[in-house]
Amino acid sequence: MAVLTIRMWPDEVLRRKADPVTTVDDEVRKLLDDMAQTMYRQNGIGLAAPQIGVSRRLVTLDVPSEEEGMPGSGLILAVNPLISAREGRTVVTEGCLSFPGLEIDIQRAERITVEYLDQHGTPVSISCEGLLAVCFQHEVDHLDGVVFTDRVGLVRRRLALRDYDKSRRIDED
Ligand code: NI
């Protein structure tokens, strides 16, 4: 297993529509393992393959419970995830490992159904809500070349990207 380098905005791979995975083989499983390691190392709760420079439809998630003392989602490895139903509205403050330090309130569907293949190629369908649903929507967006700053209006997007650019310049000094 390996910890991989996270691509930071405005890396062009984050804008590309990722390719579907045709076979869930050992190479794909290795990639998912490496993505999970990378996500945990960065204290992330979700990671999409384009964020490690691989334009394929792979996502890892491990979302904590919103209720104290309840179990979280555990590690989810998802191949070709597809959101097949969306319901309700919620606003959650999101971050993204490709935009370190930036947090934005984003409106998403509150409940979703998502279909994917697990690491063995077995079809999975889950209905979820809250933080896990939000995280799935954020990661599936990455597979379509959409980043979270695209999900707010123009004025808030400009402010957010200006703050992000400013903090990046300070980091580089
Ligand atoms: Ni992200």
Backbone and ligand atoms as CSV (ligand in chain L), in Angstrom:
chain,resi,resn,atom,element,x,y,z
A,1,MET,N,N,0.844,-1.197,0.000
A,1,MET,CA,C,0.000,0.000,0.000
A,1,MET,C,C,0.877,1.243,0.000
A,2,ALA,N,N,0.359,2.282,-0.552
A,2,ALA,CA,C,1.163,3.500,-0.702
A,2,ALA,C,C,0.284,4.719,-0.473
A,3,VAL,N,N,0.917,5.740,0.084
A,3,VAL,CA,C,0.234,7.025,0.208
A,3,VAL,C,C,0.598,7.854,-1.023
A,4,LEU,N,N,-0.418,8.334,-1.707
A,4,LEU,CA,C,-0.206,9.019,-2.984
A,4,LEU,C,C,-0.296,10.535,-2.794
A,5,THR,N,N,0.209,11.256,-3.782
A,5,THR,CA,C,0.180,12.718,-3.732
A,5,THR,C,C,-1.182,13.222,-4.189
A,6,ILE,N,N,-1.741,14.136,-3.424
A,6,ILE,CA,C,-3.053,14.699,-3.777
A,6,ILE,C,C,-2.874,15.869,-4.742
A,7,ARG,N,N,-3.636,15.838,-5.818
A,7,ARG,CA,C,-3.604,16.939,-6.790
A,7,ARG,C,C,-4.419,18.102,-6.240
A,8,MET,N,N,-3.806,19.268,-6.288
A,8,MET,CA,C,-4.444,20.471,-5.750
A,8,MET,C,C,-5.053,21.296,-6.879
A,9,TRP,N,N,-6.181,21.921,-6.564
A,9,TRP,CA,C,-6.753,22.894,-7.464
A,9,TRP,C,C,-5.722,23.969,-7.766
A,10,PRO,N,N,-5.538,24.434,-9.027
A,10,PRO,CA,C,-6.334,24.156,-10.231
A,10,PRO,C,C,-5.732,23.098,-11.159
A,11,ASP,N,N,-5.267,21.982,-10.635
A,11,ASP,CA,C,-4.753,20.903,-11.482
A,11,ASP,C,C,-5.837,20.486,-12.498
A,12,GLU,N,N,-5.437,20.369,-13.760
A,12,GLU,CA,C,-6.445,20.148,-14.817
A,12,GLU,C,C,-7.128,18.778,-14.711
A,13,VAL,N,N,-6.502,17.806,-14.052
A,13,VAL,CA,C,-7.145,16.485,-13.938
A,13,VAL,C,C,-8.459,16.587,-13.142
A,14,LEU,N,N,-8.566,17.611,-12.289
A,14,LEU,CA,C,-9.779,17.802,-11.488
A,14,LEU,C,C,-10.953,18.275,-12.345
A,15,ARG,N,N,-10.678,18.697,-13.568
A,15,ARG,CA,C,-11.720,19.176,-14.473
A,15,ARG,C,C,-12.135,18.127,-15.506
A,16,ARG,N,N,-11.428,17.007,-15.533
A,16,ARG,CA,C,-11.694,15.990,-16.549
A,16,ARG,C,C,-12.820,15.063,-16.092
A,17,LYS,N,N,-13.644,14.601,-17.052
A,17,LYS,CA,C,-14.657,13.585,-16.734
A,17,LYS,C,C,-13.939,12.239,-16.705
A,18,ALA,N,N,-14.042,11.544,-15.583
A,18,ALA,CA,C,-13.291,10.299,-15.397
A,18,ALA,C,C,-13.922,9.149,-16.186
A,19,ASP,N,N,-13.083,8.190,-16.595
A,19,ASP,CA,C,-13.541,7.038,-17.383
A,19,ASP,C,C,-14.122,5.956,-16.482
A,20,PRO,N,N,-15.192,5.288,-16.949
A,20,PRO,CA,C,-15.718,4.141,-16.197
A,20,PRO,C,C,-14.672,3.027,-16.101
A,21,VAL,N,N,-14.742,2.262,-15.030
A,21,VAL,CA,C,-13.876,1.092,-14.853
A,21,VAL,C,C,-14.588,-0.096,-15.487
A,22,THR,N,N,-13.893,-0.819,-16.381
A,22,THR,CA,C,-14.549,-1.924,-17.086
A,22,THR,C,C,-14.411,-3.242,-16.332
A,23,THR,N,N,-13.300,-3.442,-15.615
A,23,THR,CA,C,-13.092,-4.685,-14.874
A,23,THR,C,C,-12.554,-4.362,-13.496
A,24,VAL,N,N,-13.168,-4.946,-12.472
A,24,VAL,CA,C,-12.651,-4.749,-11.111
A,24,VAL,C,C,-11.609,-5.841,-10.858
A,25,ASP,N,N,-10.352,-5.504,-11.135
A,25,ASP,CA,C,-9.274,-6.491,-11.024
A,25,ASP,C,C,-8.295,-6.074,-9.917
A,26,ASP,N,N,-7.189,-6.815,-9.813
A,26,ASP,CA,C,-6.221,-6.539,-8.739
A,26,ASP,C,C,-5.650,-5.130,-8.841
A,27,GLU,N,N,-5.485,-4.667,-10.068
A,27,GLU,CA,C,-4.931,-3.327,-10.236
A,27,GLU,C,C,-5.901,-2.281,-9.651
A,28,VAL,N,N,-7.187,-2.486,-9.891
A,28,VAL,CA,C,-8.197,-1.567,-9.354
A,28,VAL,C,C,-8.231,-1.665,-7.828
A,29,ARG,N,N,-8.156,-2.904,-7.315
A,29,ARG,CA,C,-8.168,-3.084,-5.845
A,29,ARG,C,C,-6.955,-2.412,-5.204
A,30,LYS,N,N,-5.790,-2.500,-5.862
A,30,LYS,CA,C,-4.582,-1.850,-5.334
A,30,LYS,C,C,-4.764,-0.331,-5.300
A,31,LEU,N,N,-5.358,0.172,-6.376
A,31,LEU,CA,C,-5.600,1.620,-6.452
A,31,LEU,C,C,-6.540,2.061,-5.320
A,32,LEU,N,N,-7.609,1.273,-5.096
A,32,LEU,CA,C,-8.561,1.603,-4.023
A,32,LEU,C,C,-7.875,1.567,-2.655
A,33,ASP,N,N,-7.010,0.561,-2.453
A,33,ASP,CA,C,-6.254,0.476,-1.191
A,33,ASP,C,C,-5.383,1.715,-1.003
A,34,ASP,N,N,-4.683,2.085,-2.060
A,34,ASP,CA,C,-3.792,3.253,-1.982
A,34,ASP,C,C,-4.603,4.530,-1.735
A,35,MET,N,N,-5.765,4.613,-2.375
A,35,MET,CA,C,-6.629,5.783,-2.152
A,35,MET,C,C,-7.100,5.847,-0.698
A,36,ALA,N,N,-7.476,4.698,-0.141
A,36,ALA,CA,C,-7.937,4.676,1.248
A,36,ALA,C,C,-6.810,5.110,2.188
A,37,GLN,N,N,-5.606,4.584,1.961
A,37,GLN,CA,C,-4.451,4.978,2.786
A,37,GLN,C,C,-4.208,6.480,2.700
A,38,THR,N,N,-4.308,6.997,1.482
A,38,THR,CA,C,-4.065,8.423,1.253
A,38,THR,C,C,-5.131,9.259,1.953
A,39,MET,N,N,-6.376,8.819,1.848
A,39,MET,CA,C,-7.493,9.522,2.500
A,39,MET,C,C,-7.291,9.557,4.018
A,40,TYR,N,N,-6.941,8.403,4.598
A,40,TYR,CA,C,-6.751,8.359,6.064
A,40,TYR,C,C,-5.562,9.221,6.486
A,41,ARG,N,N,-4.482,9.169,5.704
A,41,ARG,CA,C,-3.297,9.951,6.048
A,41,ARG,C,C,-3.613,11.440,6.105
A,42,GLN,N,N,-4.517,11.874,5.212
A,42,GLN,CA,C,-4.865,13.299,5.147
A,42,GLN,C,C,-6.057,13.646,6.043
A,43,ASN,N,N,-6.509,12.663,6.852
A,43,ASN,CA,C,-7.698,12.868,7.701
A,43,ASN,C,C,-8.926,13.257,6.884
A,44,GLY,N,N,-9.019,12.724,5.663
A,44,GLY,CA,C,-10.183,12.988,4.819
A,44,GLY,C,C,-11.277,11.975,5.103
A,45,ILE,N,N,-12.502,12.317,4.691
A,45,ILE,CA,C,-13.620,11.366,4.823
A,45,ILE,C,C,-14.073,10.860,3.457
A,46,GLY,N,N,-13.445,11.391,2.399
A,46,GLY,CA,C,-13.760,10.922,1.059
A,46,GLY,C,C,-12.651,11.307,0.101
A,47,LEU,N,N,-12.455,10.472,-0.922
A,47,LEU,CA,C,-11.431,10.770,-1.931
A,47,LEU,C,C,-11.888,10.171,-3.257
A,48,ALA,N,N,-11.694,10.916,-4.331
A,48,ALA,CA,C,-12.018,10.425,-5.667
A,48,ALA,C,C,-10.715,10.281,-6.453
A,49,ALA,N,N,-10.660,9.277,-7.351
A,49,ALA,CA,C,-9.408,8.962,-8.054
A,49,ALA,C,C,-8.796,10.161,-8.787
A,50,PRO,N,N,-9.587,11.046,-9.406
A,50,PRO,CA,C,-8.940,12.196,-10.062
A,50,PRO,C,C,-8.071,13.013,-9.101
A,51,GLN,N,N,-8.403,12.968,-7.815
A,51,GLN,CA,C,-7.611,13.727,-6.833
A,51,GLN,C,C,-6.214,13.155,-6.634
A,52,ILE,N,N,-5.987,11.918,-7.089
A,52,ILE,CA,C,-4.624,11.388,-7.072
A,52,ILE,C,C,-4.101,11.265,-8.513
A,53,GLY,N,N,-4.747,11.993,-9.420
A,53,GLY,CA,C,-4.265,12.077,-10.792
A,53,GLY,C,C,-4.698,10.940,-11.694
A,54,VAL,N,N,-5.665,10.123,-11.226
A,54,VAL,CA,C,-6.129,8.973,-12.006
A,54,VAL,C,C,-7.566,9.248,-12.445
A,55,SER,N,N,-7.765,9.374,-13.757
A,55,SER,CA,C,-9.072,9.775,-14.272
A,55,SER,C,C,-9.956,8.546,-14.501
A,56,ARG,N,N,-10.289,7.869,-13.403
A,56,ARG,CA,C,-11.152,6.688,-13.444
A,56,ARG,C,C,-12.198,6.820,-12.344
A,57,ARG,N,N,-13.330,6.098,-12.546
A,57,ARG,CA,C,-14.477,6.332,-11.648
A,57,ARG,C,C,-14.367,5.453,-10.394
A,58,LEU,N,N,-13.526,5.901,-9.475
A,58,LEU,CA,C,-13.270,5.214,-8.204
A,58,LEU,C,C,-13.350,6.219,-7.068
A,59,VAL,N,N,-13.970,5.778,-5.971
A,59,VAL,CA,C,-14.174,6.650,-4.822
A,59,VAL,C,C,-13.944,5.852,-3.542
A,60,THR,N,N,-13.331,6.477,-2.539
A,60,THR,CA,C,-13.275,5.879,-1.202
A,60,THR,C,C,-13.925,6.848,-0.216
A,61,LEU,N,N,-14.626,6.288,0.777
A,61,LEU,CA,C,-15.249,7.113,1.805
A,61,LEU,C,C,-15.137,6.400,3.153
A,62,ASP,N,N,-15.063,7.178,4.198
A,62,ASP,CA,C,-15.210,6.655,5.561
A,62,ASP,C,C,-15.699,7.816,6.407
A,63,VAL,N,N,-17.006,7.833,6.618
A,63,VAL,CA,C,-17.671,9.001,7.179
A,63,VAL,C,C,-18.073,8.715,8.628
A,64,PRO,N,N,-17.686,9.597,9.555
A,64,PRO,CA,C,-18.067,9.377,10.953
A,64,PRO,C,C,-19.563,9.569,11.159
A,65,SER,N,N,-20.081,8.969,12.212
A,65,SER,CA,C,-21.487,9.162,12.560
A,65,SER,C,C,-21.711,10.585,13.040
A,66,GLU,N,N,-22.905,11.114,12.736
A,66,GLU,CA,C,-23.244,12.445,13.238
A,66,GLU,C,C,-23.798,12.379,14.653
A,67,GLU,N,N,-24.133,11.172,15.119
A,67,GLU,CA,C,-24.625,11.008,16.487
A,67,GLU,C,C,-23.537,10.370,17.324
A,68,GLU,N,N,-23.276,10.993,18.457
A,68,GLU,CA,C,-22.221,10.502,19.324
A,68,GLU,C,C,-22.485,9.056,19.740
A,69,GLY,N,N,-21.429,8.265,19.714
A,69,GLY,CA,C,-21.551,6.880,20.157
A,69,GLY,C,C,-22.087,5.924,19.118
A,70,MET,N,N,-22.475,6.455,17.950
A,70,MET,CA,C,-22.980,5.575,16.888
A,70,MET,C,C,-21.846,5.264,15.914
A,71,PRO,N,N,-21.892,4.083,15.293
A,71,PRO,CA,C,-20.830,3.757,14.336
A,71,PRO,C,C,-20.941,4.611,13.074
A,72,GLY,N,N,-19.802,4.865,12.457
A,72,GLY,CA,C,-19.788,5.585,11.187
A,72,GLY,C,C,-20.035,4.635,10.034
A,73,SER,N,N,-19.732,5.106,8.836
A,73,SER,CA,C,-20.023,4.294,7.644
A,73,SER,C,C,-19.066,3.117,7.518
A,74,GLY,N,N,-17.880,3.218,8.149
A,74,GLY,CA,C,-16.814,2.257,7.843
A,74,GLY,C,C,-16.265,2.570,6.464
A,75,LEU,N,N,-15.226,1.848,6.070
A,75,LEU,CA,C,-14.593,2.122,4.774
A,75,LEU,C,C,-15.477,1.626,3.632
A,76,ILE,N,N,-15.773,2.524,2.709
A,76,ILE,CA,C,-16.541,2.183,1.507
A,76,ILE,C,C,-15.628,2.360,0.304
A,77,LEU,N,N,-15.506,1.313,-0.507
A,77,LEU,CA,C,-14.728,1.363,-1.743
A,77,LEU,C,C,-15.731,1.233,-2.884
A,78,ALA,N,N,-15.848,2.256,-3.709
A,78,ALA,CA,C,-16.917,2.286,-4.702
A,78,ALA,C,C,-16.355,2.471,-6.111
A,79,VAL,N,N,-16.740,1.539,-6.982
A,79,VAL,CA,C,-16.354,1.572,-8.390
A,79,VAL,C,C,-17.571,2.001,-9.205
A,80,ASN,N,N,-17.388,2.943,-10.115
A,80,ASN,CA,C,-18.465,3.453,-10.980
A,80,ASN,C,C,-19.720,3.862,-10.199
A,81,PRO,N,N,-19.571,4.640,-9.127
A,81,PRO,CA,C,-20.763,5.031,-8.362
A,81,PRO,C,C,-21.707,5.899,-9.186
A,82,LEU,N,N,-23.003,5.629,-9.023
A,82,LEU,CA,C,-24.038,6.358,-9.749
A,82,LEU,C,C,-25.147,6.707,-8.766
A,83,ILE,N,N,-25.461,7.979,-8.676
A,83,ILE,CA,C,-26.553,8.402,-7.783
A,83,ILE,C,C,-27.857,8.278,-8.561
A,84,SER,N,N,-28.717,7.347,-8.121
A,84,SER,CA,C,-29.913,7.018,-8.900
A,84,SER,C,C,-31.158,7.709,-8.360
A,85,ALA,N,N,-31.089,8.256,-7.150
A,85,ALA,CA,C,-32.228,8.995,-6.602
A,85,ALA,C,C,-31.720,10.048,-5.629
A,86,ARG,N,N,-32.382,11.198,-5.652
A,86,ARG,CA,C,-32.032,12.303,-4.739
A,86,ARG,C,C,-33.328,12.858,-4.181
A,87,GLU,N,N,-33.292,13.212,-2.891
A,87,GLU,CA,C,-34.509,13.694,-2.240
A,87,GLU,C,C,-34.132,14.705,-1.159
A,88,GLY,N,N,-34.938,15.753,-1.030
A,88,GLY,CA,C,-34.742,16.717,0.047
A,88,GLY,C,C,-33.557,17.639,-0.192
A,89,ARG,N,N,-33.351,18.570,0.736
A,89,ARG,CA,C,-32.264,19.545,0.640
A,89,ARG,C,C,-31.603,19.692,1.990
A,90,THR,N,N,-30.281,19.817,1.990
A,90,THR,CA,C,-29.555,20.074,3.223
A,90,THR,C,C,-28.371,20.971,2.893
A,91,VAL,N,N,-27.919,21.730,3.870
A,91,VAL,CA,C,-26.724,22.560,3.684
A,91,VAL,C,C,-25.683,22.126,4.702
A,92,VAL,N,N,-24.502,21.767,4.202
A,92,VAL,CA,C,-23.423,21.283,5.063
A,92,VAL,C,C,-22.144,22.045,4.690
A,93,THR,N,N,-21.333,22.354,5.692
A,93,THR,CA,C,-20.032,22.977,5.432
A,93,THR,C,C,-19.062,21.896,4.964
A,94,GLU,N,N,-18.571,22.049,3.735
A,94,GLU,CA,C,-17.713,21.031,3.147
A,94,GLU,C,C,-16.286,21.548,2.989
A,95,GLY,N,N,-15.367,20.618,3.045
A,95,GLY,CA,C,-13.983,20.882,2.681
A,95,GLY,C,C,-13.606,19.922,1.578
A,96,CYS,N,N,-12.399,20.047,1.047
A,96,CYS,CA,C,-11.944,19.162,-0.034
A,96,CYS,C,C,-10.430,19.065,0.061
A,97,LEU,N,N,-9.901,17.841,-0.012
A,97,LEU,CA,C,-8.449,17.670,0.107
A,97,LEU,C,C,-7.690,18.358,-1.025
A,98,SER,N,N,-8.378,18.668,-2.116
A,98,SER,CA,C,-7.726,19.362,-3.237
A,98,SER,C,C,-7.783,20.882,-3.089
A,99,PHE,N,N,-8.474,21.344,-2.024
A,99,PHE,CA,C,-8.547,22.780,-1.711
A,99,PHE,C,C,-8.209,22.958,-0.225
A,100,PRO,N,N,-6.962,22.691,0.178
A,100,PRO,CA,C,-6.674,22.706,1.612
A,100,PRO,C,C,-7.029,24.045,2.246
A,101,GLY,N,N,-7.701,23.960,3.387
A,101,GLY,CA,C,-8.025,25.166,4.155
A,101,GLY,C,C,-9.336,25.821,3.773
A,102,LEU,N,N,-9.929,25.440,2.634
A,102,LEU,CA,C,-11.155,26.103,2.182
A,102,LEU,C,C,-12.388,25.335,2.677
A,103,GLU,N,N,-13.321,26.060,3.277
A,103,GLU,CA,C,-14.577,25.451,3.721
A,103,GLU,C,C,-15.723,26.280,3.180
A,104,ILE,N,N,-16.712,25.621,2.584
A,104,ILE,CA,C,-17.840,26.330,1.986
A,104,ILE,C,C,-19.137,25.597,2.348
A,105,ASP,N,N,-20.179,26.389,2.630
A,105,ASP,CA,C,-21.514,25.813,2.838
A,105,ASP,C,C,-22.108,25.473,1.478
A,106,ILE,N,N,-22.488,24.224,1.302
A,106,ILE,CA,C,-22.994,23.758,0.010
A,106,ILE,C,C,-24.366,23.129,0.215
A,107,GLN,N,N,-25.274,23.423,-0.712
A,107,GLN,CA,C,-26.580,22.783,-0.674
A,107,GLN,C,C,-26.546,21.500,-1.501
A,108,ARG,N,N,-27.007,20.417,-0.896
A,108,ARG,CA,C,-27.034,19.109,-1.573
A,108,ARG,C,C,-28.370,18.444,-1.280
A,109,ALA,N,N,-28.597,17.317,-1.973
A,109,ALA,CA,C,-29.745,16.484,-1.621
A,109,ALA,C,C,-29.513,15.880,-0.233
A,110,GLU,N,N,-30.594,15.738,0.521
A,110,GLU,CA,C,-30.460,15.234,1.889
A,110,GLU,C,C,-30.366,13.708,1.930
A,111,ARG,N,N,-31.114,13.081,1.034
A,111,ARG,CA,C,-31.119,11.617,0.969
A,111,ARG,C,C,-30.848,11.191,-0.462
A,112,ILE,N,N,-30.034,10.152,-0.618
A,112,ILE,CA,C,-29.760,9.655,-1.968
A,112,ILE,C,C,-29.780,8.126,-1.971
A,113,THR,N,N,-29.931,7.591,-3.165
A,113,THR,CA,C,-29.636,6.177,-3.387
A,113,THR,C,C,-28.457,6.136,-4.345
A,114,VAL,N,N,-27.466,5.326,-4.022
A,114,VAL,CA,C,-26.279,5.233,-4.865
A,114,VAL,C,C,-25.993,3.768,-5.186
A,115,GLU,N,N,-25.685,3.538,-6.450
A,115,GLU,CA,C,-25.370,2.184,-6.918
A,115,GLU,C,C,-23.894,2.174,-7.313
A,116,TYR,N,N,-23.199,1.108,-6.961
A,116,TYR,CA,C,-21.794,0.985,-7.356
A,116,TYR,C,C,-21.379,-0.481,-7.294
A,117,LEU,N,N,-20.168,-0.746,-7.752
A,117,LEU,CA,C,-19.577,-2.072,-7.571
A,117,LEU,C,C,-18.599,-1.969,-6.416
A,118,ASP,N,N,-18.583,-2.991,-5.557
A,118,ASP,CA,C,-17.580,-2.980,-4.491
A,118,ASP,C,C,-16.249,-3.511,-5.029
A,119,GLN,N,N,-15.274,-3.700,-4.142
A,119,GLN,CA,C,-13.919,-4.080,-4.592
A,119,GLN,C,C,-13.861,-5.489,-5.164
A,120,HIS,N,N,-14.961,-6.261,-5.000
A,120,HIS,CA,C,-15.015,-7.598,-5.610
A,120,HIS,C,C,-15.838,-7.594,-6.891
A,121,GLY,N,N,-16.316,-6.427,-7.274
A,121,GLY,CA,C,-17.129,-6.341,-8.476
A,121,GLY,C,C,-18.593,-6.663,-8.223
A,122,THR,N,N,-18.976,-6.764,-6.951
A,122,THR,CA,C,-20.359,-7.076,-6.592
A,122,THR,C,C,-21.202,-5.801,-6.582
A,123,PRO,N,N,-22.358,-5.814,-7.254
A,123,PRO,CA,C,-23.205,-4.617,-7.244
A,123,PRO,C,C,-23.761,-4.333,-5.851
A,124,VAL,N,N,-23.718,-3.062,-5.472
A,124,VAL,CA,C,-24.216,-2.611,-4.175
A,124,VAL,C,C,-25.178,-1.460,-4.443
A,125,SER,N,N,-26.270,-1.412,-3.692
A,125,SER,CA,C,-27.172,-0.270,-3.743
A,125,SER,C,C,-27.427,0.158,-2.307
A,126,ILE,N,N,-27.124,1.404,-1.973
A,126,ILE,CA,C,-27.424,1.861,-0.621
A,126,ILE,C,C,-28.198,3.173,-0.671
A,127,SER,N,N,-29.112,3.300,0.287
A,127,SER,CA,C,-29.808,4.562,0.497
A,127,SER,C,C,-29.227,5.157,1.770
A,128,CYS,N,N,-28.876,6.439,1.718
A,128,CYS,CA,C,-28.259,7.047,2.891
A,128,CYS,C,C,-28.672,8.497,2.962
A,129,GLU,N,N,-28.353,9.120,4.112
A,129,GLU,CA,C,-28.709,10.523,4.305
A,129,GLU,C,C,-27.607,11.199,5.099
A,130,GLY,N,N,-27.770,12.503,5.299
A,130,GLY,CA,C,-26.823,13.236,6.129
A,130,GLY,C,C,-25.442,13.297,5.501
A,131,LEU,N,N,-24.440,13.211,6.375
A,131,LEU,CA,C,-23.058,13.428,5.951
A,131,LEU,C,C,-22.596,12.415,4.896
A,132,LEU,N,N,-23.006,11.160,5.034
A,132,LEU,CA,C,-22.587,10.156,4.046
A,132,LEU,C,C,-23.163,10.496,2.669
A,133,ALA,N,N,-24.429,10.911,2.635
A,133,ALA,CA,C,-25.063,11.280,1.360
A,133,ALA,C,C,-24.352,12.490,0.745
A,134,VAL,N,N,-24.010,13.460,1.598
A,134,VAL,CA,C,-23.322,14.663,1.122
A,134,VAL,C,C,-21.950,14.297,0.563
A,135,CYS,N,N,-21.251,13.436,1.294
A,135,CYS,CA,C,-19.899,13.044,0.890
A,135,CYS,C,C,-19.934,12.288,-0.446
A,136,PHE,N,N,-20.902,11.379,-0.606
A,136,PHE,CA,C,-21.042,10.668,-1.877
A,136,PHE,C,C,-21.262,11.660,-3.025
A,137,GLN,N,N,-22.122,12.646,-2.805
A,137,GLN,CA,C,-22.406,13.619,-3.866
A,137,GLN,C,C,-21.151,14.416,-4.221
A,138,HIS,N,N,-20.379,14.808,-3.203
A,138,HIS,CA,C,-19.131,15.551,-3.426
A,138,HIS,C,C,-18.146,14.708,-4.249
A,139,GLU,N,N,-17.998,13.431,-3.887
A,139,GLU,CA,C,-17.010,12.580,-4.570
A,139,GLU,C,C,-17.455,12.228,-5.990
A,140,VAL,N,N,-18.751,11.965,-6.178
A,140,VAL,CA,C,-19.233,11.648,-7.532
A,140,VAL,C,C,-19.084,12.880,-8.431
A,141,ASP,N,N,-19.283,14.065,-7.869
A,141,ASP,CA,C,-19.004,15.293,-8.631
A,141,ASP,C,C,-17.572,15.289,-9.166
A,142,HIS,N,N,-16.612,14.904,-8.313
A,142,HIS,CA,C,-15.206,14.879,-8.755
A,142,HIS,C,C,-15.044,14.012,-10.008
A,143,LEU,N,N,-15.807,12.920,-10.095
A,143,LEU,CA,C,-15.674,12.014,-11.240
A,143,LEU,C,C,-16.191,12.664,-12.522
A,144,ASP,N,N,-17.027,13.685,-12.353
A,144,ASP,CA,C,-17.556,14.405,-13.517
A,144,ASP,C,C,-16.815,15.716,-13.767
A,145,GLY,N,N,-15.687,15.895,-13.076
A,145,GLY,CA,C,-14.908,17.122,-13.275
A,145,GLY,C,C,-15.517,18.339,-12.600
A,146,VAL,N,N,-16.402,18.079,-11.627
A,146,VAL,CA,C,-17.079,19.164,-10.905
A,146,VAL,C,C,-16.468,19.258,-9.505
A,147,VAL,N,N,-16.108,20.470,-9.098
A,147,VAL,CA,C,-15.568,20.666,-7.746
A,147,VAL,C,C,-16.560,21.480,-6.912
A,148,PHE,N,N,-16.372,21.466,-5.589
A,148,PHE,CA,C,-17.429,22.017,-4.713
A,148,PHE,C,C,-17.653,23.511,-4.910
A,149,THR,N,N,-16.622,24.224,-5.373
A,149,THR,CA,C,-16.823,25.657,-5.621
A,149,THR,C,C,-17.791,25.892,-6.793
A,150,ASP,N,N,-17.999,24.868,-7.632
A,150,ASP,CA,C,-18.982,24.996,-8.726
A,150,ASP,C,C,-20.411,24.972,-8.198
A,151,ARG,N,N,-20.587,24.532,-6.961
A,151,ARG,CA,C,-21.929,24.314,-6.406
A,151,ARG,C,C,-22.474,25.525,-5.648
A,152,VAL,N,N,-21.748,26.642,-5.698
A,152,VAL,CA,C,-22.277,27.860,-5.082
A,152,VAL,C,C,-22.399,28.941,-6.155
A,153,GLY,N,N,-23.089,30.023,-5.833
A,153,GLY,CA,C,-23.279,31.107,-6.781
A,153,GLY,C,C,-21.976,31.838,-7.087
A,154,LEU,N,N,-22.046,32.666,-8.115
A,154,LEU,CA,C,-20.848,33.313,-8.644
A,154,LEU,C,C,-20.109,34.153,-7.606
A,155,VAL,N,N,-20.867,34.921,-6.813
A,155,VAL,CA,C,-20.217,35.826,-5.859
A,155,VAL,C,C,-19.484,35.022,-4.788
A,156,ARG,N,N,-20.176,34.012,-4.229
A,156,ARG,CA,C,-19.533,33.198,-3.188
A,156,ARG,C,C,-18.364,32.400,-3.768
A,157,ARG,N,N,-18.490,31.991,-5.012
A,157,ARG,CA,C,-17.395,31.243,-5.637
A,157,ARG,C,C,-16.160,32.127,-5.766
A,158,ARG,N,N,-16.364,33.371,-6.241
A,158,ARG,CA,C,-15.235,34.291,-6.394
A,158,ARG,C,C,-14.543,34.552,-5.066
A,159,LEU,N,N,-15.349,34.776,-4.020
A,159,LEU,CA,C,-14.772,35.034,-2.692
A,159,LEU,C,C,-13.984,33.824,-2.198
A,160,ALA,N,N,-14.573,32.651,-2.375
A,160,ALA,CA,C,-13.929,31.425,-1.886
A,160,ALA,C,C,-12.610,31.193,-2.614
A,161,LEU,N,N,-12.618,31.362,-3.936
A,161,LEU,CA,C,-11.404,31.106,-4.708
A,161,LEU,C,C,-10.345,32.169,-4.423
A,162,ARG,N,N,-10.801,33.397,-4.132
A,162,ARG,CA,C,-9.836,34.444,-3.782
A,162,ARG,C,C,-9.159,34.101,-2.445
A,163,ASP,N,N,-9.956,33.677,-1.468
A,163,ASP,CA,C,-9.376,33.262,-0.181
A,163,ASP,C,C,-8.410,32.105,-0.374
A,164,TYR,N,N,-8.815,31.155,-1.211
A,164,TYR,CA,C,-7.976,29.975,-1.446
A,164,TYR,C,C,-6.652,30.374,-2.090
A,165,ASP,N,N,-6.709,31.236,-3.125
A,165,ASP,CA,C,-5.485,31.685,-3.791
A,165,ASP,C,C,-4.575,32.418,-2.807
A,166,LYS,N,N,-5.198,33.234,-1.955
A,166,LYS,CA,C,-4.420,33.998,-0.981
A,166,LYS,C,C,-3.692,33.061,-0.028
A,167,SER,N,N,-4.402,32.051,0.472
A,167,SER,CA,C,-3.760,31.159,1.441
A,167,SER,C,C,-2.698,30.304,0.755
A,168,ARG,N,N,-2.890,29.971,-0.518
A,168,ARG,CA,C,-1.872,29.225,-1.252
A,168,ARG,C,C,-0.592,30.037,-1.402
A,169,ARG,N,N,-0.765,31.331,-1.689
A,169,ARG,CA,C,0.431,32.183,-1.854
A,169,ARG,C,C,1.190,32.292,-0.543
A,170,ILE,N,N,0.443,32.388,0.560
A,170,ILE,CA,C,1.122,32.466,1.869
A,170,ILE,C,C,1.886,31.157,2.125
A,171,ASP,N,N,1.241,30.017,1.781
A,171,ASP,CA,C,1.903,28.726,1.970
A,171,ASP,C,C,3.196,28.634,1.181
A,172,GLU,N,N,3.198,29.205,-0.011
A,172,GLU,CA,C,4.366,29.063,-0.884
A,172,GLU,C,C,5.516,29.971,-0.460
A,173,ASP,N,N,5.209,31.038,0.284
A,173,ASP,CA,C,6.263,31.993,0.682
A,173,ASP,C,C,7.253,31.345,1.677
L,1,NI,NI,NI,-13.136,16.961,-2.831
